[in-house]
Amino acid sequence: MAGQVVESGKPLLLNGKVDPVHFPGTHKKTRFINSSLCVPLKALGECIGQLNVNLMEKDRTFTPTHLDLISIFPNNAAVAIHNTKLSEERDKRLRLQTML
């Protein structure tokens, strides 16, 4: 599921048993996951990861509204990750320039 979300760049909501045909490489879980939300982390149009949230309780499922709400957080996280990478690259360049 996570690989598909990273590859497509689109969020995914799953409820109930997942057909492994739709998700090649799916590993058998030790606990049943009743509902899942998976959203991409995008920075500057590039998918840099994903956020996955699962419900194990049999009587609860996520809705499209939950998917909309959870999609807010990865956007902020992706921007923070991207900014941190830029800052680290800048610091590395400054150290190299100082050494030279």
N, CA, C and O atoms as CSV, one atom per row, in Angstrom:
chain,resi,resn,atom,element,x,y,z
A,1,MET,N,N,0.833,-1.191,0.000
A,1,MET,CA,C,0.000,0.000,0.000
A,1,MET,C,C,0.870,1.244,0.000
A,1,MET,O,O,0.656,2.154,-0.801
A,2,ALA,N,N,1.854,1.290,0.896
A,2,ALA,CA,C,2.717,2.461,1.004
A,2,ALA,C,C,3.483,2.693,-0.294
A,2,ALA,O,O,3.616,3.830,-0.747
A,3,GLY,N,N,3.985,1.616,-0.890
A,3,GLY,CA,C,4.725,1.750,-2.144
A,3,GLY,C,C,3.862,2.319,-3.256
A,3,GLY,O,O,4.321,3.139,-4.052
A,4,GLN,N,N,2.620,1.882,-3.308
A,4,GLN,CA,C,1.702,2.390,-4.336
A,4,GLN,C,C,1.432,3.876,-4.128
A,4,GLN,O,O,1.365,4.634,-5.096
A,5,VAL,N,N,1.276,4.298,-2.878
A,5,VAL,CA,C,1.007,5.707,-2.576
A,5,VAL,C,C,2.218,6.566,-2.945
A,5,VAL,O,O,2.061,7.640,-3.526
A,6,VAL,N,N,3.413,6.103,-2.615
A,6,VAL,CA,C,4.617,6.851,-2.967
A,6,VAL,C,C,4.757,6.923,-4.483
A,6,VAL,O,O,5.087,7.976,-5.028
A,7,GLU,N,N,4.507,5.811,-5.162
A,7,GLU,CA,C,4.637,5.768,-6.614
A,7,GLU,C,C,3.610,6.652,-7.320
A,7,GLU,O,O,3.946,7.380,-8.254
A,8,SER,N,N,2.360,6.584,-6.869
A,8,SER,CA,C,1.286,7.341,-7.533
A,8,SER,C,C,1.199,8.784,-7.046
A,8,SER,O,O,0.744,9.671,-7.769
A,9,GLY,N,N,1.646,9.006,-5.797
A,9,GLY,CA,C,1.525,10.344,-5.213
A,9,GLY,C,C,0.106,10.684,-4.785
A,9,GLY,O,O,-0.203,11.840,-4.499
A,10,LYS,N,N,-0.760,9.665,-4.743
A,10,LYS,CA,C,-2.169,9.882,-4.383
A,10,LYS,C,C,-2.505,9.174,-3.073
A,10,LYS,O,O,-2.024,8.068,-2.824
A,11,PRO,N,N,-3.337,9.811,-2.225
A,11,PRO,CA,C,-3.733,9.180,-0.962
A,11,PRO,C,C,-4.630,7.970,-1.196
A,11,PRO,O,O,-5.239,7.823,-2.255
A,12,LEU,N,N,-4.697,7.113,-0.187
A,12,LEU,CA,C,-5.464,5.880,-0.316
A,12,LEU,C,C,-6.184,5.583,0.992
A,12,LEU,O,O,-5.607,5.712,2.072
A,13,LEU,N,N,-7.447,5.185,0.888
A,13,LEU,CA,C,-8.273,4.776,2.024
A,13,LEU,C,C,-8.711,3.342,1.763
A,13,LEU,O,O,-9.308,3.050,0.727
A,14,LEU,N,N,-8.413,2.449,2.703
A,14,LEU,CA,C,-8.814,1.044,2.580
A,14,LEU,C,C,-9.614,0.632,3.798
A,14,LEU,O,O,-9.249,0.955,4.928
A,15,ASN,N,N,-10.695,-0.076,3.570
A,15,ASN,CA,C,-11.507,-0.619,4.651
A,15,ASN,C,C,-11.723,-2.100,4.401
A,15,ASN,O,O,-12.005,-2.506,3.274
A,16,GLY,N,N,-11.593,-2.911,5.446
A,16,GLY,CA,C,-11.801,-4.351,5.327
A,16,GLY,C,C,-10.582,-5.080,4.805
A,16,GLY,O,O,-9.487,-4.521,4.753
A,17,LYS,N,N,-10.771,-6.306,4.426
A,17,LYS,CA,C,-9.689,-7.166,3.955
A,17,LYS,C,C,-9.195,-6.680,2.591
A,17,LYS,O,O,-9.988,-6.378,1.700
A,18,VAL,N,N,-7.889,-6.613,2.450
A,18,VAL,CA,C,-7.272,-6.131,1.211
A,18,VAL,C,C,-6.920,-7.320,0.328
A,18,VAL,O,O,-6.366,-8.313,0.799
A,19,ASP,N,N,-7.244,-7.211,-0.943
A,19,ASP,CA,C,-6.910,-8.254,-1.908
A,19,ASP,C,C,-5.448,-8.076,-2.317
A,19,ASP,O,O,-5.104,-7.055,-2.912
A,20,PRO,N,N,-4.575,-9.049,-2.010
A,20,PRO,CA,C,-3.150,-8.922,-2.331
A,20,PRO,C,C,-2.868,-8.738,-3.821
A,20,PRO,O,O,-1.791,-8.269,-4.190
A,21,VAL,N,N,-3.820,-9.101,-4.679
A,21,VAL,CA,C,-3.646,-8.916,-6.121
A,21,VAL,C,C,-3.464,-7.431,-6.447
A,21,VAL,O,O,-2.720,-7.082,-7.364
A,22,HIS,N,N,-4.139,-6.564,-5.700
A,22,HIS,CA,C,-4.060,-5.125,-5.939
A,22,HIS,C,C,-2.794,-4.504,-5.364
A,22,HIS,O,O,-2.425,-3.388,-5.731
A,23,PHE,N,N,-2.129,-5.221,-4.464
A,23,PHE,CA,C,-0.926,-4.705,-3.795
A,23,PHE,C,C,0.162,-5.776,-3.788
A,23,PHE,O,O,0.372,-6.439,-2.772
A,24,PRO,N,N,0.859,-5.949,-4.921
A,24,PRO,CA,C,1.919,-6.965,-4.981
A,24,PRO,C,C,2.967,-6.722,-3.890
A,24,PRO,O,O,3.292,-5.579,-3.568
A,25,GLY,N,N,3.478,-7.798,-3.341
A,25,GLY,CA,C,4.495,-7.687,-2.304
A,25,GLY,C,C,3.924,-7.507,-0.911
A,25,GLY,O,O,4.670,-7.285,0.042
A,26,THR,N,N,2.591,-7.600,-0.780
A,26,THR,CA,C,1.950,-7.462,0.526
A,26,THR,C,C,2.429,-8.566,1.453
A,26,THR,O,O,2.455,-9.737,1.073
A,27,HIS,N,N,2.808,-8.193,2.667
A,27,HIS,CA,C,3.255,-9.162,3.660
A,27,HIS,C,C,2.091,-9.528,4.571
A,27,HIS,O,O,1.251,-8.686,4.890
A,28,LYS,N,N,2.051,-10.775,4.983
A,28,LYS,CA,C,1.003,-11.212,5.901
A,28,LYS,C,C,1.224,-10.539,7.258
A,28,LYS,O,O,2.334,-10.553,7.790
A,29,LYS,N,N,0.169,-9.956,7.809
A,29,LYS,CA,C,0.237,-9.250,9.088
A,29,LYS,C,C,-0.087,-10.205,10.238
A,29,LYS,O,O,-0.851,-11.157,10.079
A,30,THR,N,N,0.509,-9.931,11.393
A,30,THR,CA,C,0.206,-10.743,12.570
A,30,THR,C,C,-1.123,-10.341,13.194
A,30,THR,O,O,-1.753,-11.133,13.894
A,31,ARG,N,N,-1.549,-9.096,12.933
A,31,ARG,CA,C,-2.853,-8.616,13.415
A,31,ARG,C,C,-3.645,-8.095,12.224
A,31,ARG,O,O,-3.081,-7.536,11.283
A,32,PHE,N,N,-4.954,-8.285,12.277
A,32,PHE,CA,C,-5.816,-7.819,11.198
A,32,PHE,C,C,-5.957,-6.305,11.252
A,32,PHE,O,O,-6.262,-5.737,12.300
A,33,ILE,N,N,-5.734,-5.664,10.125
A,33,ILE,CA,C,-5.932,-4.213,10.014
A,33,ILE,C,C,-7.296,-4.003,9.375
A,33,ILE,O,O,-7.520,-4.417,8.238
A,34,ASN,N,N,-8.210,-3.361,10.102
A,34,ASN,CA,C,-9.574,-3.177,9.629
A,34,ASN,C,C,-9.709,-1.996,8.671
A,34,ASN,O,O,-10.526,-2.031,7.751
A,35,SER,N,N,-8.910,-0.956,8.885
A,35,SER,CA,C,-9.022,0.241,8.066
A,35,SER,C,C,-7.673,0.950,8.032
A,35,SER,O,O,-6.966,0.999,9.039
A,36,SER,N,N,-7.318,1.499,6.874
A,36,SER,CA,C,-6.028,2.176,6.726
A,36,SER,C,C,-6.161,3.453,5.917
A,36,SER,O,O,-6.942,3.552,4.971
A,37,LEU,N,N,-5.362,4.426,6.331
A,37,LEU,CA,C,-5.190,5.664,5.567
A,37,LEU,C,C,-3.713,5.747,5.210
A,37,LEU,O,O,-2.852,5.520,6.060
A,38,CYS,N,N,-3.424,6.063,3.987
A,38,CYS,CA,C,-2.032,6.235,3.576
A,38,CYS,C,C,-1.972,7.471,2.686
A,38,CYS,O,O,-2.660,7.545,1.667
A,39,VAL,N,N,-1.151,8.434,3.073
A,39,VAL,CA,C,-1.050,9.688,2.314
A,39,VAL,C,C,0.412,9.982,2.002
A,39,VAL,O,O,1.290,9.730,2.828
A,40,PRO,N,N,0.675,10.517,0.803
A,40,PRO,CA,C,2.055,10.821,0.423
A,40,PRO,C,C,2.567,12.085,1.105
A,40,PRO,O,O,1.797,12.997,1.408
A,41,LEU,N,N,3.873,12.126,1.340
A,41,LEU,CA,C,4.545,13.337,1.812
A,41,LEU,C,C,5.197,13.952,0.578
A,41,LEU,O,O,6.142,13.391,0.024
A,42,LYS,N,N,4.691,15.101,0.153
A,42,LYS,CA,C,5.196,15.740,-1.064
A,42,LYS,C,C,5.856,17.069,-0.732
A,42,LYS,O,O,5.335,17.876,0.037
A,43,ALA,N,N,7.028,17.270,-1.343
A,43,ALA,CA,C,7.728,18.541,-1.236
A,43,ALA,C,C,8.134,18.954,-2.644
A,43,ALA,O,O,8.837,18.221,-3.340
A,44,LEU,N,N,7.688,20.121,-3.052
A,44,LEU,CA,C,7.968,20.631,-4.394
A,44,LEU,C,C,7.557,19.639,-5.479
A,44,LEU,O,O,8.268,19.450,-6.466
A,45,GLY,N,N,6.406,19.012,-5.283
A,45,GLY,CA,C,5.869,18.085,-6.273
A,45,GLY,C,C,6.490,16.701,-6.257
A,45,GLY,O,O,6.053,15.826,-7.004
A,46,GLU,N,N,7.500,16.480,-5.421
A,46,GLU,CA,C,8.163,15.182,-5.341
A,46,GLU,C,C,7.705,14.445,-4.087
A,46,GLU,O,O,7.644,15.027,-3.004
A,47,CYS,N,N,7.385,13.163,-4.237
A,47,CYS,CA,C,6.977,12.351,-3.097
A,47,CYS,C,C,8.233,11.874,-2.372
A,47,CYS,O,O,9.054,11.158,-2.944
A,48,ILE,N,N,8.375,12.279,-1.098
A,48,ILE,CA,C,9.574,11.938,-0.330
A,48,ILE,C,C,9.287,10.892,0.752
A,48,ILE,O,O,10.177,10.542,1.528
A,49,GLY,N,N,8.053,10.395,0.804
A,49,GLY,CA,C,7.686,9.392,1.801
A,49,GLY,C,C,6.185,9.290,1.912
A,49,GLY,O,O,5.452,9.769,1.047
A,50,GLN,N,N,5.726,8.658,2.990
A,50,GLN,CA,C,4.287,8.487,3.182
A,50,GLN,C,C,3.973,8.370,4.662
A,50,GLN,O,O,4.822,7.996,5.471
A,51,LEU,N,N,2.742,8.696,4.993
A,51,LEU,CA,C,2.218,8.555,6.353
A,51,LEU,C,C,1.118,7.508,6.292
A,51,LEU,O,O,0.208,7.601,5.469
A,52,ASN,N,N,1.203,6.507,7.168
A,52,ASN,CA,C,0.228,5.432,7.189
A,52,ASN,C,C,-0.377,5.353,8.589
A,52,ASN,O,O,0.349,5.325,9.583
A,53,VAL,N,N,-1.720,5.317,8.663
A,53,VAL,CA,C,-2.431,5.206,9.936
A,53,VAL,C,C,-3.394,4.028,9.812
A,53,VAL,O,O,-4.139,3.925,8.837
A,54,ASN,N,N,-3.373,3.138,10.810
A,54,ASN,CA,C,-4.205,1.932,10.772
A,54,ASN,C,C,-5.153,1.868,11.966
A,54,ASN,O,O,-4.841,2.348,13.056
A,55,LEU,N,N,-6.312,1.266,11.735
A,55,LEU,CA,C,-7.258,0.925,12.807
A,55,LEU,C,C,-7.335,-0.590,12.882
A,55,LEU,O,O,-7.562,-1.261,11.875
A,56,MET,N,N,-7.145,-1.123,14.081
A,56,MET,CA,C,-7.203,-2.570,14.276
A,56,MET,C,C,-8.574,-3.028,14.785
A,56,MET,O,O,-8.928,-4.200,14.655
A,57,GLU,N,N,-9.337,-2.105,15.359
A,57,GLU,CA,C,-10.638,-2.465,15.937
A,57,GLU,C,C,-11.624,-2.834,14.832
A,57,GLU,O,O,-11.753,-2.111,13.844
A,58,LYS,N,N,-12.318,-3.958,14.998
A,58,LYS,CA,C,-13.207,-4.464,13.966
A,58,LYS,C,C,-14.427,-3.598,13.711
A,58,LYS,O,O,-14.977,-3.622,12.609
A,59,ASP,N,N,-14.854,-2.849,14.686
A,59,ASP,CA,C,-16.086,-2.069,14.532
A,59,ASP,C,C,-15.834,-0.622,14.132
A,59,ASP,O,O,-16.764,0.185,14.143
A,60,ARG,N,N,-14.601,-0.272,13.779
A,60,ARG,CA,C,-14.288,1.107,13.390
A,60,ARG,C,C,-13.619,1.132,12.022
A,60,ARG,O,O,-12.828,0.251,11.686
A,61,THR,N,N,-13.952,2.164,11.232
A,61,THR,CA,C,-13.310,2.357,9.934
A,61,THR,C,C,-13.092,3.848,9.700
A,61,THR,O,O,-13.770,4.696,10.279
A,62,PHE,N,N,-12.137,4.134,8.845
A,62,PHE,CA,C,-11.906,5.509,8.427
A,62,PHE,C,C,-12.889,5.871,7.318
A,62,PHE,O,O,-13.411,5.003,6.619
A,63,THR,N,N,-13.126,7.175,7.176
A,63,THR,CA,C,-14.020,7.689,6.137
A,63,THR,C,C,-13.227,8.636,5.233
A,63,THR,O,O,-12.099,9.001,5.563
A,64,PRO,N,N,-13.800,9.034,4.103
A,64,PRO,CA,C,-13.133,10.020,3.258
A,64,PRO,C,C,-12.843,11.339,4.000
A,64,PRO,O,O,-11.866,12.021,3.689
A,65,THR,N,N,-13.675,11.690,4.961
A,65,THR,CA,C,-13.423,12.894,5.764
A,65,THR,C,C,-12.144,12.735,6.573
A,65,THR,O,O,-11.359,13.677,6.684
A,66,HIS,N,N,-11.928,11.550,7.141
A,66,HIS,CA,C,-10.685,11.282,7.867
A,66,HIS,C,C,-9.482,11.438,6.934
A,66,HIS,O,O,-8.452,11.996,7.313
A,67,LEU,N,N,-9.633,10.934,5.710
A,67,LEU,CA,C,-8.549,11.042,4.730
A,67,LEU,C,C,-8.235,12.503,4.426
A,67,LEU,O,O,-7.068,12.886,4.339
A,68,ASP,N,N,-9.270,13.314,4.264
A,68,ASP,CA,C,-9.068,14.748,4.021
A,68,ASP,C,C,-8.342,15.409,5.189
A,68,ASP,O,O,-7.427,16.207,4.985
A,69,LEU,N,N,-8.749,15.078,6.407
A,69,LEU,CA,C,-8.140,15.684,7.593
A,69,LEU,C,C,-6.683,15.256,7.772
A,69,LEU,O,O,-5.820,16.086,8.058
A,70,ILE,N,N,-6.411,13.960,7.604
A,70,ILE,CA,C,-5.047,13.467,7.818
A,70,ILE,C,C,-4.101,13.972,6.728
A,70,ILE,O,O,-2.888,14.015,6.936
A,71,SER,N,N,-4.635,14.350,5.582
A,71,SER,CA,C,-3.800,14.850,4.479
A,71,SER,C,C,-3.144,16.184,4.800
A,71,SER,O,O,-2.174,16.564,4.144
A,72,ILE,N,N,-3.645,16.890,5.780
A,72,ILE,CA,C,-3.060,18.178,6.176
A,72,ILE,C,C,-1.672,17.974,6.779
A,72,ILE,O,O,-0.756,18.742,6.486
A,73,PHE,N,N,-1.506,16.965,7.604
A,73,PHE,CA,C,-0.259,16.765,8.337
A,73,PHE,C,C,0.931,16.392,7.461
A,73,PHE,O,O,2.012,16.947,7.661
A,74,PRO,N,N,0.788,15.481,6.503
A,74,PRO,CA,C,1.948,15.148,5.672
A,74,PRO,C,C,2.479,16.338,4.875
A,74,PRO,O,O,3.682,16.439,4.636
A,75,ASN,N,N,1.592,17.232,4.467
A,75,ASN,CA,C,2.058,18.407,3.727
A,75,ASN,C,C,2.999,19.239,4.589
A,75,ASN,O,O,4.056,19.667,4.127
A,76,ASN,N,N,2.614,19.464,5.836
A,76,ASN,CA,C,3.476,20.227,6.749
A,76,ASN,C,C,4.759,19.472,7.059
A,76,ASN,O,O,5.836,20.068,7.098
A,77,ALA,N,N,4.655,18.173,7.278
A,77,ALA,CA,C,5.833,17.360,7.573
A,77,ALA,C,C,6.793,17.345,6.385
A,77,ALA,O,O,8.005,17.445,6.575
A,78,ALA,N,N,6.280,17.223,5.186
A,78,ALA,CA,C,7.128,17.191,3.989
A,78,ALA,C,C,7.881,18.506,3.823
A,78,ALA,O,O,9.063,18.500,3.477
A,79,VAL,N,N,7.219,19.624,4.062
A,79,VAL,CA,C,7.886,20.924,3.970
A,79,VAL,C,C,8.990,21.024,5.025
A,79,VAL,O,O,10.081,21.513,4.734
A,80,ALA,N,N,8.714,20.568,6.237
A,80,ALA,CA,C,9.722,20.600,7.303
A,80,ALA,C,C,10.916,19.709,6.957
A,80,ALA,O,O,12.062,20.105,7.168
A,81,ILE,N,N,10.662,18.525,6.435
A,81,ILE,CA,C,11.744,17.620,6.028
A,81,ILE,C,C,12.566,18.246,4.909
A,81,ILE,O,O,13.796,18.221,4.947
A,82,HIS,N,N,11.895,18.800,3.926
A,82,HIS,CA,C,12.580,19.443,2.799
A,82,HIS,C,C,13.447,20.607,3.293
A,82,HIS,O,O,14.602,20.732,2.885
A,83,ASN,N,N,12.905,21.452,4.161
A,83,ASN,CA,C,13.667,22.590,4.691
A,83,ASN,C,C,14.879,22.133,5.503
A,83,ASN,O,O,15.940,22.755,5.452
A,84,THR,N,N,14.711,21.046,6.247
A,84,THR,CA,C,15.828,20.503,7.023
A,84,THR,C,C,16.932,20.005,6.097
A,84,THR,O,O,18.111,20.245,6.354
A,85,LYS,N,N,16.558,19.315,5.023
A,85,LYS,CA,C,17.551,18.842,4.056
A,85,LYS,C,C,18.295,20.013,3.425
A,85,LYS,O,O,19.515,19.965,3.269
A,86,LEU,N,N,17.564,21.063,3.063
A,86,LEU,CA,C,18.206,22.248,2.484
A,86,LEU,C,C,19.184,22.878,3.467
A,86,LEU,O,O,20.283,23.282,3.089
A,87,SER,N,N,18.780,22.958,4.720
A,87,SER,CA,C,19.637,23.535,5.746
A,87,SER,C,C,20.900,22.691,5.945
A,87,SER,O,O,21.995,23.237,6.087
A,88,GLU,N,N,20.753,21.382,5.956
A,88,GLU,CA,C,21.907,20.492,6.111
A,88,GLU,C,C,22.859,20.626,4.931
A,88,GLU,O,O,24.076,20.659,5.113
A,89,GLU,N,N,22.310,20.705,3.717
A,89,GLU,CA,C,23.152,20.881,2.528
A,89,GLU,C,C,23.904,22.210,2.583
A,89,GLU,O,O,25.084,22.272,2.238
A,90,ARG,N,N,23.225,23.267,3.016
A,90,ARG,CA,C,23.870,24.580,3.142
A,90,ARG,C,C,25.007,24.524,4.156
A,90,ARG,O,O,26.098,25.037,3.904
A,91,ASP,N,N,24.748,23.902,5.298
A,91,ASP,CA,C,25.779,23.781,6.332
A,91,ASP,C,C,26.980,22.988,5.827
A,91,ASP,O,O,28.126,23.343,6.104
A,92,LYS,N,N,26.714,21.917,5.088
A,92,LYS,CA,C,27.790,21.099,4.538
A,92,LYS,C,C,28.637,21.908,3.555
A,92,LYS,O,O,29.865,21.828,3.588
A,93,ARG,N,N,27.992,22.684,2.684
A,93,ARG,CA,C,28.725,23.540,1.729
A,93,ARG,C,C,29.569,24.586,2.458
A,93,ARG,O,O,30.706,24.858,2.072
A,94,LEU,N,N,29.003,25.166,3.513
A,94,LEU,CA,C,29.757,26.169,4.276
A,94,LEU,C,C,30.981,25.549,4.936
A,94,LEU,O,O,32.046,26.167,4.955
A,95,ARG,N,N,30.853,24.345,5.475
A,95,ARG,CA,C,32.004,23.667,6.091
A,95,ARG,C,C,33.075,23.381,5.048
A,95,ARG,O,O,34.261,23.579,5.313
A,96,LEU,N,N,32.673,22.917,3.859
A,96,LEU,CA,C,33.631,22.643,2.793
A,96,LEU,C,C,34.340,23.920,2.340
A,96,LEU,O,O,35.552,23.919,2.124
A,97,GLN,N,N,33.586,24.997,2.198
A,97,GLN,CA,C,34.188,26.275,1.798
A,97,GLN,C,C,35.161,26.764,2.846
A,97,GLN,O,O,36.202,27.323,2.503
A,98,THR,N,N,34.849,26.569,4.117
A,98,THR,CA,C,35.716,26.977,5.203
A,98,THR,C,C,37.011,26.172,5.178
A,98,THR,O,O,38.087,26.721,5.416
A,99,MET,N,N,36.914,24.873,4.890
A,99,MET,CA,C,38.116,24.012,4.836
A,99,MET,C,C,39.026,24.388,3.680
A,99,MET,O,O,40.250,24.302,3.786
A,100,LEU,N,N,38.414,24.810,2.564
A,100,LEU,CA,C,39.214,25.152,1.388
A,100,LEU,C,C,39.779,26.555,1.566
A,100,LEU,O,O,40.488,27.051,0.690
